Amino acid sequence: MPTLRQLFLMLGSNQDGEVVAAARAIGRQLAKLNKDWFWLADRLDGPDSQPGTKRPPPDDTDGDGDGDGHKAAAGWLLATCRQRLRPNELDFLENIREWRGDLTYRQAQWLSAICERYGYKGFRP
């Protein structure tokens, strides 16, 4: 992280070449950490996104058995990953957030795949 911080500060240079070199070096550092630019952008997202902390997904298992876990998953994904979602995923999540009742098998599988890709652990199809 200290290296990333140094490189990030270099992005403010008046020299275009230094800025490009810093951006490329940040990309390489992120790759070494098995992270990407989206991960870095999430760290800049607000006061609860300080380096080394992670916004926990909400607990969608309230024990009432009403099958609304898909609403919590869709809400979390829309709130935290909106810019990274594909247009069809965005439409799907907005629709199922309002869906009443249980999801179909295919809907549950698709939601599960999206949750897995973006790190939401609270949904179980």
DSSP file with accessible surface (Angstrom, degrees, kcal/mol):
  #  RESIDUE AA STRUCTURE BP1 BP2  ACC     N-H-->O    O-->H-N    N-H-->O    O-->H-N    TCO  KAPPA ALPHA  PHI   PSI    X-CA   Y-CA   Z-CA
    1    1 A M     >        0   0   98      0, 0.0     4,-2.4     0, 0.0     5,-0.2   0.000 360.0 360.0 360.0 -37.8    0.0    0.0    0.0
    2    2 A P  H  >  +     0   0  101      0, 0.0     4,-2.3     0, 0.0     5,-0.2   0.910 360.0  50.5 -60.6 -37.2    2.8    2.6    0.6
    3    3 A T  H  > S+     0   0   62      1,-0.2     4,-2.6     2,-0.2     5,-0.2   0.927 109.7  50.0 -64.1 -43.6    4.0    2.1   -2.9
    4    4 A L  H  > S+     0   0   12      1,-0.2     4,-2.8     2,-0.2    -1,-0.2   0.902 109.2  52.4 -60.3 -40.0    0.5    2.6   -4.3
    5    5 A R  H  X S+     0   0  168     -4,-2.4     4,-2.2     2,-0.2    -1,-0.2   0.937 110.1  47.5 -62.4 -46.3    0.2    5.8   -2.2
    6    6 A Q  H  X S+     0   0  132     -4,-2.3     4,-1.4     1,-0.2    -2,-0.2   0.931 114.4  46.5 -59.4 -46.8    3.4    7.2   -3.6
    7    7 A L  H  X S+     0   0   22     -4,-2.6     4,-0.7     1,-0.2    -1,-0.2   0.895 109.1  54.9 -64.4 -39.2    2.4    6.3   -7.2
    8    8 A F  H >< S+     0   0   90     -4,-2.8     3,-1.2     1,-0.2     4,-0.2   0.917 106.4  51.3 -60.9 -42.5   -1.0    7.8   -6.6
    9    9 A L  H >< S+     0   0  103     -4,-2.2     3,-1.7     1,-0.3    -1,-0.2   0.834 100.0  64.2 -65.4 -29.7    0.5   11.1   -5.5
   10   10 A M  H >< S+     0   0   85     -4,-1.4     3,-1.9     1,-0.3    -1,-0.3   0.720  83.3  77.4 -66.4 -18.9    2.7   11.1   -8.7
   11   11 A L  T << S+     0   0   54     -3,-1.2    -1,-0.3    -4,-0.7    -2,-0.2   0.702  85.3  64.0 -63.7 -16.7   -0.5   11.4  -10.7
   12   12 A G  T <  S+     0   0   65     -3,-1.7    -1,-0.3    -4,-0.2    -2,-0.2   0.386  77.4 125.9 -87.5   6.3   -0.6   15.1   -9.7
   13   13 A S    <   -     0   0   30     -3,-1.9     6,-0.1     1,-0.1    -3,-0.0  -0.217  63.8-136.0 -64.4 152.5    2.7   15.8  -11.6
   14   14 A N  S    S+     0   0  154      4,-0.0     2,-0.6     5,-0.0    -1,-0.1   0.563  85.2  88.4 -81.3 -10.5    2.9   18.6  -14.1
   15   15 A Q     >  -     0   0  119      1,-0.2     4,-1.9     2,-0.0     3,-0.4  -0.822  68.4-153.4 -95.7 116.9    4.8   16.3  -16.5
   16   16 A D  H  > S+     0   0  133     -2,-0.6     4,-2.5     1,-0.2     5,-0.2   0.877  94.8  54.9 -56.4 -40.8    2.6   14.2  -18.7
   17   17 A G  H  > S+     0   0   56      1,-0.2     4,-2.5     2,-0.2    -1,-0.2   0.883 107.1  50.2 -62.0 -38.9    5.1   11.5  -19.0
   18   18 A E  H  > S+     0   0   97     -3,-0.4     4,-2.6     2,-0.2    -1,-0.2   0.886 109.6  51.5 -66.5 -37.9    5.4   11.1  -15.2
   19   19 A V  H  X S+     0   0   39     -4,-1.9     4,-2.5     2,-0.2    -2,-0.2   0.941 112.4  44.8 -64.7 -46.2    1.6   10.9  -14.9
   20   20 A V  H  X S+     0   0   83     -4,-2.5     4,-2.6     2,-0.2     5,-0.2   0.930 113.8  50.1 -64.0 -43.6    1.4    8.1  -17.6
   21   21 A A  H  X S+     0   0   54     -4,-2.5     4,-2.4    -5,-0.2    -1,-0.2   0.911 111.3  49.1 -62.3 -40.9    4.3    6.3  -16.0
   22   22 A A  H  X S+     0   0    1     -4,-2.6     4,-2.6     2,-0.2    -1,-0.2   0.921 110.4  50.6 -64.0 -43.2    2.7    6.5  -12.6
   23   23 A A  H  X S+     0   0   33     -4,-2.5     4,-2.2     1,-0.2    -2,-0.2   0.923 112.2  46.6 -62.3 -42.8   -0.6    5.2  -13.9
   24   24 A R  H  X S+     0   0  169     -4,-2.6     4,-2.1     1,-0.2    -1,-0.2   0.904 112.0  51.1 -65.3 -39.5    1.0    2.3  -15.6
   25   25 A A  H  X S+     0   0   16     -4,-2.4     4,-2.6    -5,-0.2    -2,-0.2   0.888 107.8  52.7 -66.2 -37.5    3.0    1.5  -12.4
   26   26 A I  H  X S+     0   0    1     -4,-2.6     4,-2.9     2,-0.2     5,-0.2   0.938 107.7  52.2 -61.5 -44.4   -0.2    1.6  -10.4
   27   27 A G  H  X S+     0   0   24     -4,-2.2     4,-2.1     1,-0.2    -2,-0.2   0.912 110.8  47.4 -57.7 -41.6   -1.7   -0.9  -12.8
   28   28 A R  H  X S+     0   0  149     -4,-2.1     4,-2.1     2,-0.2    -1,-0.2   0.916 112.1  49.4 -67.5 -41.7    1.3   -3.2  -12.3
   29   29 A Q  H  X S+     0   0   48     -4,-2.6     4,-1.5     1,-0.2    -2,-0.2   0.905 110.2  50.9 -63.3 -42.6    1.2   -2.9   -8.5
   30   30 A L  H  <>S+     0   0    2     -4,-2.9     5,-3.1     1,-0.2     3,-0.2   0.916 108.5  52.0 -60.7 -42.6   -2.5   -3.6   -8.5
   31   31 A A  H ><5S+     0   0   62     -4,-2.1     3,-1.6     1,-0.2    -1,-0.2   0.903 106.4  53.7 -61.7 -39.6   -1.9   -6.7  -10.6
   32   32 A K  H 3<5S+     0   0  154     -4,-2.1    -1,-0.2     1,-0.3    -2,-0.2   0.829 110.6  47.0 -62.5 -31.7    0.8   -7.9   -8.1
   33   33 A L  T 3<5S-     0   0   77     -4,-1.5    -1,-0.3    -3,-0.2    -2,-0.2   0.351 116.2-116.7 -88.2   3.6   -1.8   -7.6   -5.4
   34   34 A N  T < 5S+     0   0  150     -3,-1.6     2,-0.2     1,-0.2    -3,-0.2   0.880  78.6 119.8  58.0  39.4   -4.4   -9.4   -7.4
   35   35 A K      < -     0   0   92     -5,-3.1     2,-0.2    -6,-0.1    -1,-0.2  -0.733  48.9-148.9-121.9 172.3   -6.5   -6.2   -7.4
   36   36 A D     >  -     0   0   76     -2,-0.2     4,-1.8    -3,-0.1     3,-0.2  -0.791  37.2 -89.6-135.4-179.1   -7.8   -4.0  -10.2
   37   37 A W  H  > S+     0   0  125     -2,-0.2     4,-2.7     1,-0.2     5,-0.2   0.828 123.9  58.1 -63.7 -31.5   -8.6   -0.4  -10.8
   38   38 A F  H  > S+     0   0  105      2,-0.2     4,-2.3     1,-0.2    -1,-0.2   0.906 103.8  52.1 -64.9 -40.0  -12.2   -1.0   -9.6
   39   39 A W  H  > S+     0   0   40      2,-0.2     4,-1.2     1,-0.2    -2,-0.2   0.936 111.3  47.1 -59.5 -45.5  -10.9   -2.2   -6.3
   40   40 A L  H >X S+     0   0   23     -4,-1.8     4,-0.7     1,-0.2     3,-0.6   0.925 110.3  51.8 -63.3 -43.2   -8.8    1.0   -6.0
   41   41 A A  H >< S+     0   0   52     -4,-2.7     3,-1.1     1,-0.3     4,-0.2   0.883 103.8  58.2 -62.4 -36.1  -11.8    3.2   -6.9
   42   42 A D  H >< S+     0   0   33     -4,-2.3     3,-1.1     1,-0.3    -1,-0.3   0.837 100.5  57.4 -62.1 -31.2  -13.9    1.5   -4.2
   43   43 A R  H << S+     0   0   37     -4,-1.2     3,-0.3    -3,-0.6    -1,-0.3   0.724 107.4  48.1 -71.5 -19.4  -11.3    2.6   -1.7
   44   44 A L  T << S+     0   0  109     -3,-1.1    -1,-0.2    -4,-0.7    -2,-0.2   0.351  85.3  99.3 -98.5   6.7  -11.9    6.2   -2.8
   45   45 A D  S <  S-     0   0   88     -3,-1.1    -1,-0.2    -4,-0.2    -2,-0.1   0.642  92.0 -48.8 -76.1 -18.5  -15.7    5.9   -2.6
   46   46 A G    >   -     0   0   25     -3,-0.3     3,-2.0    -4,-0.2    -1,-0.1  -0.972  69.2 -61.4 166.4-179.8  -16.3    7.5    0.8
   47   47 A P  T 3  S+     0   0  117      0, 0.0     3,-0.4     0, 0.0    -1,-0.1   0.767 125.4  54.9 -64.2 -25.2  -15.4    7.7    4.4
   48   48 A D  T 3  S+     0   0   90      1,-0.2    -3,-0.0    -3,-0.1    -5,-0.0   0.364  95.6  71.9 -88.0   9.1  -16.4    4.1    5.1
   49   49 A S    <   +     0   0    6     -3,-2.0    -1,-0.2    -6,-0.1    -4,-0.2  -0.221  64.2 153.3-116.5  41.0  -14.0    2.9    2.4
   50   50 A Q    >   -     0   0  107     -3,-0.4     3,-2.1     1,-0.1    -6,-0.1  -0.384  58.8 -81.9 -67.7 151.2  -10.6    3.6    4.1
   51   51 A P  T 3  S+     0   0   81      0, 0.0    -1,-0.1     0, 0.0     3,-0.1  -0.232 117.9  23.8 -55.2 137.7   -7.7    1.4    2.9
   52   52 A G  T 3  S+     0   0   79      1,-0.3     2,-0.3    -3,-0.1    -2,-0.1   0.366 105.9  94.7  88.5  -5.7   -7.7   -1.9    4.7
   53   53 A T    <   -     0   0   68     -3,-2.1     2,-0.4   -10,-0.0    -1,-0.3  -0.826  55.6-157.9-114.9 160.6  -11.4   -1.9    5.5
   54   54 A K        -     0   0  164     -2,-0.3    -5,-0.1    -3,-0.1    -4,-0.0  -0.999  23.8-118.6-138.5 134.5  -14.2   -3.4    3.5
   55   55 A R        -     0   0   57     -2,-0.4    -6,-0.0     1,-0.0    25,-0.0  -0.629  37.3-133.4 -70.1 119.4  -17.9   -2.6    3.6
   56   56 A P        -     0   0  106      0, 0.0     3,-0.1     0, 0.0    64,-0.1  -0.499  18.0-113.4 -74.9 143.5  -19.6   -5.7    4.7
   57   57 A P        -     0   0   46      0, 0.0    16,-0.1     0, 0.0    15,-0.0  -0.435  41.6 -97.8 -67.7 150.9  -22.6   -6.9    2.8
   58   58 A P        -     0   0   61      0, 0.0     2,-0.7     0, 0.0    64,-0.1  -0.316  35.7-106.7 -67.9 154.7  -25.8   -6.8    4.8
   59   59 A D        -     0   0  128      1,-0.1    63,-0.0    -3,-0.1    13,-0.0  -0.733  36.5-179.4 -82.1 113.6  -27.1   -9.9    6.5
   60   60 A D        +     0   0   16     -2,-0.7     2,-0.9     1,-0.1    -1,-0.1   0.297  56.8  90.9 -99.5  10.6  -30.0  -11.0    4.4
   61   61 A T        +     0   0   59      1,-0.2    -1,-0.1     2,-0.1    -2,-0.0  -0.755  40.3 159.4-106.7  87.9  -30.9  -14.0    6.5
   62   62 A D        -     0   0   99     -2,-0.9    -1,-0.2     1,-0.0    -2,-0.0   0.436  53.4-121.3 -89.7   0.2  -33.4  -12.7    9.0
   63   63 A G  S    S+     0   0   78     -3,-0.1    -2,-0.1     1,-0.1    -1,-0.0   0.508  82.8 112.8  79.6   4.1  -34.8  -16.1    9.7
   64   64 A D  S    S-     0   0   89      1,-0.0    -1,-0.1     0, 0.0    -3,-0.0   0.555  73.3-136.1 -89.6  -5.5  -38.4  -15.3    8.7
   65   65 A G        +     0   0   76      1,-0.1    -4,-0.0     2,-0.0    -1,-0.0   0.709  60.5 133.9  66.8  22.6  -38.3  -17.6    5.7
   66   66 A D        -     0   0   79      1,-0.0    35,-0.2    35,-0.0    -1,-0.1   0.444  67.9-124.0 -89.1   3.7  -40.0  -15.2    3.4
   67   67 A G        +     0   0   32      1,-0.1     3,-0.4    35,-0.0    36,-0.2   0.783  69.3 131.1  68.2  27.6  -37.5  -15.7    0.6
   68   68 A D    >>  +     0   0   47      1,-0.2     3,-1.2     2,-0.1     4,-1.2   0.239  29.8 110.4 -99.0  17.4  -36.5  -12.0    0.2
   69   69 A G  H 3> S+     0   0   15      1,-0.3     4,-2.2     2,-0.2    -1,-0.2   0.818  71.6  63.8 -58.6 -29.0  -32.8  -12.7    0.2
   70   70 A H  H 3> S+     0   0    5     -3,-0.4     4,-2.7     1,-0.2    -1,-0.3   0.843  97.8  55.7 -65.5 -30.1  -32.7  -11.7   -3.4
   71   71 A K  H <> S+     0   0   79     -3,-1.2     4,-2.6     2,-0.2    -1,-0.2   0.925 108.7  46.0 -68.4 -43.1  -33.8   -8.2   -2.5
   72   72 A A  H  X S+     0   0   30     -4,-1.2     4,-2.5     2,-0.2     5,-0.2   0.922 114.5  48.3 -64.9 -42.8  -30.9   -7.7   -0.1
   73   73 A A  H  X S+     0   0    0     -4,-2.2     4,-2.6     2,-0.2     5,-0.2   0.946 113.8  45.9 -63.5 -47.0  -28.4   -9.1   -2.6
   74   74 A A  H  X S+     0   0    0     -4,-2.7     4,-2.7     1,-0.2     5,-0.2   0.918 112.7  51.3 -63.2 -41.7  -29.8   -6.9   -5.4
   75   75 A G  H  X S+     0   0   22     -4,-2.6     4,-2.2    -5,-0.2    -1,-0.2   0.924 111.8  46.3 -61.6 -43.7  -29.8   -3.8   -3.2
   76   76 A W  H  X S+     0   0   36     -4,-2.5     4,-2.4     2,-0.2     5,-0.3   0.935 113.3  48.7 -64.8 -45.9  -26.2   -4.3   -2.1
   77   77 A L  H  X S+     0   0    0     -4,-2.6     4,-2.5     1,-0.2    -2,-0.2   0.912 113.1  47.3 -61.4 -42.8  -25.0   -5.0   -5.6
   78   78 A L  H  X S+     0   0    3     -4,-2.7     4,-0.6    -5,-0.2    -1,-0.2   0.884 115.1  46.6 -66.7 -35.8  -26.8   -1.9   -6.9
   79   79 A A  H  < S+     0   0   79     -4,-2.2    -2,-0.2    -5,-0.2    -1,-0.2   0.860 126.2  25.3 -75.4 -33.6  -25.4    0.3   -4.1
   80   80 A T  H  < S+     0   0   18     -4,-2.4    -2,-0.2    -5,-0.2    -3,-0.2   0.674 131.4  29.5-107.3 -19.7  -21.8   -0.9   -4.3
   81   81 A C  H >X S+     0   0    1     -4,-2.5     3,-1.6    -5,-0.3     4,-1.2   0.204  72.7 123.2-126.8  12.8  -21.2   -2.1   -7.8
   82   82 A R  G >< S+     0   0   89     -4,-0.6     3,-0.7     1,-0.3    -1,-0.1   0.870  76.7  50.9 -49.7 -45.2  -23.5    0.0  -10.0
   83   83 A Q  G 34 S+     0   0  167      1,-0.2    -1,-0.3    -5,-0.1    -2,-0.1   0.761 112.7  46.9 -68.2 -22.6  -20.7    1.4  -12.3
   84   84 A R  G <4 S+     0   0   56     -3,-1.6    -1,-0.2     2,-0.1    -2,-0.2   0.609  88.8 104.6 -94.0 -13.2  -19.3   -2.0  -12.9
   85   85 A L  S << S-     0   0   15     -4,-1.2    29,-0.0    -3,-0.7    -3,-0.0  -0.406  74.0-118.2 -71.2 144.1  -22.5   -3.8  -13.7
   86   86 A R     >  -     0   0  131      1,-0.1     4,-2.7    -2,-0.1     3,-0.2  -0.445  31.2-108.4 -72.5 154.2  -23.3   -4.7  -17.3
   87   87 A P  H  > S+     0   0  102      0, 0.0     4,-2.3     0, 0.0     5,-0.2   0.891 120.3  48.6 -54.9 -41.3  -26.5   -3.0  -18.6
   88   88 A N  H  > S+     0   0   89      1,-0.2     4,-2.3     2,-0.2     5,-0.1   0.872 111.7  50.0 -69.3 -32.6  -28.5   -6.3  -18.6
   89   89 A E  H  > S+     0   0    1     -3,-0.2     4,-3.0     2,-0.2     5,-0.2   0.914 108.8  52.7 -68.1 -40.6  -27.3   -7.0  -15.1
   90   90 A L  H  X S+     0   0   41     -4,-2.7     4,-2.4     2,-0.2     5,-0.2   0.944 111.7  45.3 -59.9 -47.9  -28.4   -3.6  -14.0
   91   91 A D  H  X S+     0   0   93     -4,-2.3     4,-2.2    -5,-0.2    -1,-0.2   0.925 113.4  50.7 -60.8 -45.6  -31.9   -4.1  -15.4
   92   92 A F  H  X S+     0   0   18     -4,-2.3     4,-2.7     1,-0.2     5,-0.2   0.939 111.8  46.4 -58.7 -48.0  -32.1   -7.6  -13.9
   93   93 A L  H  X S+     0   0    0     -4,-3.0     4,-1.6     1,-0.2    -1,-0.2   0.894 111.0  51.5 -66.6 -38.5  -31.1   -6.4  -10.4
   94   94 A E  H  X S+     0   0   64     -4,-2.4     4,-0.6    -5,-0.2    -1,-0.2   0.899 113.2  46.8 -64.7 -37.0  -33.5   -3.4  -10.5
   95   95 A N  H >< S+     0   0  110     -4,-2.2     3,-0.9    -5,-0.2     4,-0.3   0.925 112.8  46.2 -70.0 -45.2  -36.3   -5.7  -11.5
   96   96 A I  H >< S+     0   0    2     -4,-2.7     3,-0.6     1,-0.2    -1,-0.2   0.747  98.8  69.7 -76.0 -18.1  -35.7   -8.4   -8.9
   97   97 A R  H 3< S+     0   0   90     -4,-1.6    -1,-0.2     1,-0.2    -2,-0.2   0.845 110.2  36.1 -63.0 -28.4  -35.3   -5.9   -6.1
   98   98 A E  T << S+     0   0  133     -3,-0.9    -1,-0.2    -4,-0.6    -2,-0.2   0.423  92.3 124.3 -99.4  -1.4  -39.0   -5.3   -6.6
   99   99 A W    <   -     0   0   98     -3,-0.6     2,-0.4    -4,-0.3   -28,-0.1  -0.359  52.4-144.6 -64.6 134.3  -39.8   -9.0   -7.3
  100  100 A R        +     0   0  223     -2,-0.1     2,-0.1     2,-0.1    -1,-0.1  -0.854  60.7   2.5-101.4 135.4  -42.4  -10.6   -5.0
  101  101 A G  S    S-     0   0   45     -2,-0.4     2,-0.1   -35,-0.2   -35,-0.0  -0.417 106.8 -23.2  90.2-168.0  -42.0  -14.2   -4.1
  102  102 A D        -     0   0  123     -2,-0.1     2,-0.1     1,-0.1    -2,-0.1  -0.454  63.5-115.1 -80.7 153.1  -39.3  -16.6   -4.9
  103  103 A L        -     0   0   26    -36,-0.2    -1,-0.1    -2,-0.1     2,-0.0  -0.477  33.0-106.3 -78.2 156.2  -37.0  -16.3   -7.9
  104  104 A T     >  -     0   0   74     -2,-0.1     4,-2.7     1,-0.1     5,-0.2  -0.316  36.9-102.0 -71.6 167.1  -37.1  -18.9  -10.7
  105  105 A Y  H  > S+     0   0  174      1,-0.2     4,-2.3     2,-0.2     5,-0.2   0.934 123.7  47.3 -56.9 -47.0  -34.3  -21.4  -10.9
  106  106 A R  H  > S+     0   0  203      1,-0.2     4,-2.2     2,-0.2    -1,-0.2   0.889 111.7  50.1 -65.6 -39.5  -32.6  -19.4  -13.7
  107  107 A Q  H  > S+     0   0   35      2,-0.2     4,-2.8     1,-0.2     5,-0.2   0.935 111.4  49.0 -63.0 -44.1  -33.0  -16.1  -12.0
  108  108 A A  H  X S+     0   0   12     -4,-2.7     4,-2.5     1,-0.2    -2,-0.2   0.892 111.3  49.6 -63.4 -39.5  -31.5  -17.5   -8.8
  109  109 A Q  H  X S+     0   0   82     -4,-2.3     4,-2.1    -5,-0.2    -1,-0.2   0.906 112.2  47.5 -66.2 -41.2  -28.5  -18.9  -10.7
  110  110 A W  H  X S+     0   0   94     -4,-2.2     4,-2.3     2,-0.2    -2,-0.2   0.939 113.2  48.0 -66.7 -44.8  -27.9  -15.6  -12.6
  111  111 A L  H  X S+     0   0    0     -4,-2.8     4,-2.9     1,-0.2     5,-0.2   0.921 110.2  52.9 -61.9 -41.5  -28.1  -13.7   -9.3
  112  112 A S  H  X S+     0   0   30     -4,-2.5     4,-2.5    -5,-0.2    -1,-0.2   0.911 108.7  49.8 -60.1 -41.9  -25.8  -16.1   -7.6
  113  113 A A  H  X S+     0   0   44     -4,-2.1     4,-2.2     2,-0.2    -1,-0.2   0.906 111.9  47.7 -64.7 -40.8  -23.2  -15.7  -10.5
  114  114 A I  H  X S+     0   0    0     -4,-2.3     4,-1.9     2,-0.2    -2,-0.2   0.934 111.6  50.8 -65.8 -44.3  -23.4  -11.9  -10.2
  115  115 A C  H  X>S+     0   0    4     -4,-2.9     5,-2.2     1,-0.2     4,-0.8   0.918 110.6  49.2 -58.3 -44.2  -23.0  -12.1   -6.4
  116  116 A E  H ><5S+     0   0  153     -4,-2.5     3,-0.6     1,-0.2    -1,-0.2   0.917 109.1  52.1 -63.1 -42.5  -20.0  -14.3   -6.7
  117  117 A R  H 3<5S+     0   0  104     -4,-2.2    -1,-0.2     1,-0.2    -2,-0.2   0.871 117.7  37.1 -63.4 -34.7  -18.3  -12.0   -9.3
  118  118 A Y  H 3<5S-     0   0   36     -4,-1.9    -1,-0.2    -5,-0.1    -2,-0.2   0.362 115.9-107.0-106.0   6.1  -18.7   -9.0   -7.0
  119  119 A G  T <<5 +     0   0   27     -4,-0.8     2,-0.6    -3,-0.6    -3,-0.2   0.656  62.6 150.0  86.1  17.4  -18.0  -10.6   -3.7
  120  120 A Y      < +     0   0    8     -5,-2.2    -1,-0.3    -6,-0.2     3,-0.2  -0.735  17.3 178.7 -84.9 122.7  -21.5  -10.7   -2.1
  121  121 A K        +     0   0  166     -2,-0.6    -1,-0.1     1,-0.1    -5,-0.1   0.478  59.2  80.7-102.4  -5.1  -21.6  -13.7    0.2
  122  122 A G  S    S+     0   0   15    -64,-0.1     2,-0.5    -7,-0.1    -1,-0.1   0.558  70.6  87.3 -86.4  -6.9  -25.1  -13.4    1.7
  123  123 A F        +     0   0   26     -3,-0.2   -53,-0.0   -11,-0.1   -62,-0.0  -0.801  47.5 180.0-100.5 131.4  -27.3  -14.9   -1.1
  124  124 A R              0   0  166     -2,-0.5   -55,-0.1     0, 0.0   -54,-0.1  -0.978 360.0 360.0-126.9 116.6  -27.9  -18.6   -1.4
  125  125 A P              0   0   93      0, 0.0   -20,-0.1     0, 0.0   -16,-0.0  -0.232 360.0 360.0 -69.3 360.0  -30.1  -19.8   -4.2
